[in-house]
């Protein structure tokens, strides 16, 4: 096949245009956004964060009737794979419905089980540090039970690992966003 110089430049030019157009489309596509999980609630009885999205009241260390939604907003949690800063390795415990930190060598103290919390059925969540801004600050990790508790009202709340309440003093300050 005999190609003229002009024909060869046209073929090369149209191929280059296709590559540039394809690259622009590839660059313009963003990664899919992960939806934050809603239906997390604060329990006024124990001060802990728990999941209300499956209509189970969970096991509250302060009440035989389970957690309470009284006075709570609807919080949303990010998946560990979502972008942005924060601390990963937070898990939901299907036994007590609470959120707890799985980043230590401890299974924590679960009010529903003498063997500690469970990761069965849980995704991995990310909690933002309060310094990020844009959410409700005052949330702390309890080093005794490994749970996330609200300390913005200076109440220790009921801890399943201690009769004197949660231990927030070793924690960073976290924030949660409303759904």
C-alpha positions as CSV (number, residue, x, y, z in Angstrom):
1,X,0.0,0.0,0.0
2,X,1.4,3.3,-1.0
3,X,0.6,6.2,1.4
4,X,1.2,9.8,0.6
5,X,2.7,12.0,3.2
6,X,-0.6,14.0,3.4
7,X,-2.7,10.8,3.9
8,X,-0.3,9.6,6.6
9,X,-0.5,12.9,8.5
10,X,-4.3,12.9,8.4
11,X,-4.4,9.3,9.8
12,X,-1.9,10.2,12.5
13,X,-3.7,13.5,13.3
14,X,-7.1,11.8,13.7
15,X,-5.6,9.0,15.9
16,X,-3.9,11.7,18.1
17,X,-7.2,13.5,18.4
18,X,-8.9,10.3,19.5
19,X,-6.2,9.7,22.1
20,X,-6.5,13.2,23.4
21,X,-10.3,13.0,23.6
22,X,-10.2,9.6,25.3
23,X,-7.7,10.9,27.8
24,X,-9.8,13.9,28.6
25,X,-12.8,11.7,29.2
26,X,-10.7,9.4,31.5
27,X,-9.4,12.3,33.4
28,X,-12.8,13.9,33.7
29,X,-14.4,10.9,35.3
30,X,-14.3,10.9,39.1
31,X,-14.3,8.0,41.5
32,X,-17.8,7.1,42.7
33,X,-18.7,8.8,46.0
34,X,-19.4,6.5,48.9
35,X,-22.6,7.3,50.7
36,X,-22.3,8.0,54.4
37,X,-24.3,5.6,56.5
38,X,-27.2,7.3,58.3
39,X,-29.2,6.2,61.4
40,X,-26.5,6.4,64.0
41,X,-27.8,7.8,67.3
42,X,-26.5,9.1,70.6
43,X,-27.9,7.3,73.7
44,X,-28.7,9.8,76.6
45,X,-28.4,6.9,79.1
46,X,-24.9,5.6,78.4
47,X,-23.6,8.5,76.2
48,X,-22.5,6.0,73.5
49,X,-23.1,6.1,69.7
50,X,-25.2,3.2,68.4
51,X,-26.9,2.1,65.2
52,X,-30.6,2.5,64.9
53,X,-31.0,1.5,61.3
54,X,-32.1,-2.1,61.9
55,X,-34.8,-1.3,64.5
56,X,-32.9,-3.0,67.3
57,X,-32.5,-1.1,70.6
58,X,-29.2,-2.9,71.3
59,X,-27.7,-3.5,74.8
60,X,-27.2,-0.4,76.8
61,X,-25.0,-0.6,79.9
62,X,-27.3,1.9,81.7
63,X,-30.6,0.2,81.0
64,X,-32.1,-3.2,80.6
65,X,-34.5,-1.8,78.0
66,X,-31.7,-1.0,75.5
67,X,-30.5,2.3,74.1
68,X,-32.5,5.5,73.8
69,X,-33.0,7.9,70.9
70,X,-34.4,10.7,73.1
71,X,-32.7,14.0,72.3
72,X,-30.5,12.5,69.6
73,X,-29.9,13.7,66.1
74,X,-29.4,11.4,63.2
75,X,-25.7,11.0,62.6
76,X,-23.9,9.7,59.5
77,X,-20.6,7.8,59.4
78,X,-18.1,7.6,56.6
79,X,-16.7,4.4,55.3
80,X,-12.9,3.9,55.9
81,X,-12.5,3.9,52.1
82,X,-14.0,7.4,51.7
83,X,-11.5,10.2,51.0
84,X,-10.5,12.8,53.5
85,X,-8.8,12.7,56.9
86,X,-9.9,10.8,60.0
87,X,-9.3,7.7,62.0
88,X,-10.2,4.4,60.4
89,X,-10.9,1.0,62.0
90,X,-14.1,1.9,63.8
91,X,-16.6,-1.0,63.7
92,X,-20.3,-1.7,64.5
93,X,-21.0,-4.5,67.1
94,X,-24.1,-6.5,66.2
95,X,-24.4,-7.6,69.8
96,X,-24.8,-4.2,71.5
97,X,-25.4,-2.1,68.3
98,X,-22.6,0.3,69.4
99,X,-19.6,1.7,67.6
100,X,-16.2,0.7,68.9
101,X,-12.5,1.0,67.9
102,X,-11.0,-2.1,66.4
103,X,-7.5,-0.6,66.0
104,X,-6.1,-1.9,69.3
105,X,-5.4,-5.5,70.5
106,X,-8.6,-5.4,72.6
107,X,-12.1,-6.6,71.7
108,X,-13.3,-4.1,74.3
109,X,-16.2,-4.5,76.8
110,X,-19.5,-5.2,75.2
111,X,-22.6,-4.9,77.4
112,X,-24.2,-7.8,75.5
113,X,-21.3,-10.3,75.7
114,X,-18.6,-11.3,78.2
115,X,-16.3,-12.0,75.2
116,X,-16.2,-8.4,74.0
117,X,-17.5,-6.7,70.8
118,X,-17.8,-8.4,67.5
119,X,-16.8,-7.3,64.0
120,X,-19.2,-9.8,62.3
121,X,-21.2,-8.0,59.6
122,X,-19.5,-4.7,60.1
123,X,-17.9,-2.4,57.6
124,X,-14.9,-0.3,58.6
125,X,-15.8,3.3,59.5
126,X,-13.8,6.5,59.6
127,X,-14.4,9.1,62.3
128,X,-13.2,12.7,61.7
129,X,-11.1,14.6,64.1
130,X,-12.8,17.7,65.5
131,X,-10.0,19.9,64.0
132,X,-11.5,19.2,60.6
133,X,-14.7,21.3,61.5
134,X,-18.2,21.0,60.1
135,X,-19.6,18.6,62.6
136,X,-20.5,18.1,66.2
137,X,-17.4,18.0,68.3
138,X,-17.1,16.5,71.7
139,X,-17.0,12.8,70.8
140,X,-14.3,10.6,72.5
141,X,-13.0,7.1,72.5
142,X,-13.3,5.3,75.8
143,X,-10.1,3.4,76.5
144,X,-12.0,1.1,78.9
145,X,-14.7,-0.3,76.6
146,X,-13.3,0.9,73.2
147,X,-16.6,2.6,72.4
148,X,-17.3,6.0,71.0
149,X,-19.0,8.3,73.5
150,X,-20.2,11.9,73.7
151,X,-18.3,14.0,76.3
152,X,-19.5,17.4,75.0
153,X,-21.8,17.6,78.1
154,X,-19.1,16.5,80.5
155,X,-21.1,13.4,81.5
156,X,-19.1,10.2,81.6
157,X,-22.1,7.9,81.0
158,X,-22.3,4.2,81.8
159,X,-19.4,2.1,80.7
160,X,-19.7,-1.7,80.5
161,X,-16.1,-2.0,81.7
162,X,-16.2,0.4,84.7
163,X,-18.6,1.2,87.4
164,X,-17.4,4.9,87.5
165,X,-18.2,5.5,83.8
166,X,-16.3,5.9,80.5
167,X,-12.7,6.9,80.2
168,X,-12.3,9.7,77.7
169,X,-9.1,11.2,79.0
170,X,-6.8,9.3,76.7
171,X,-8.8,10.2,73.6
172,X,-8.5,12.7,70.8
173,X,-11.6,14.8,70.2
174,X,-13.7,13.6,67.3
175,X,-16.7,15.1,65.4
176,X,-19.7,13.5,63.8
177,X,-21.8,15.0,61.0
178,X,-25.6,15.1,61.0
179,X,-27.4,13.1,58.3
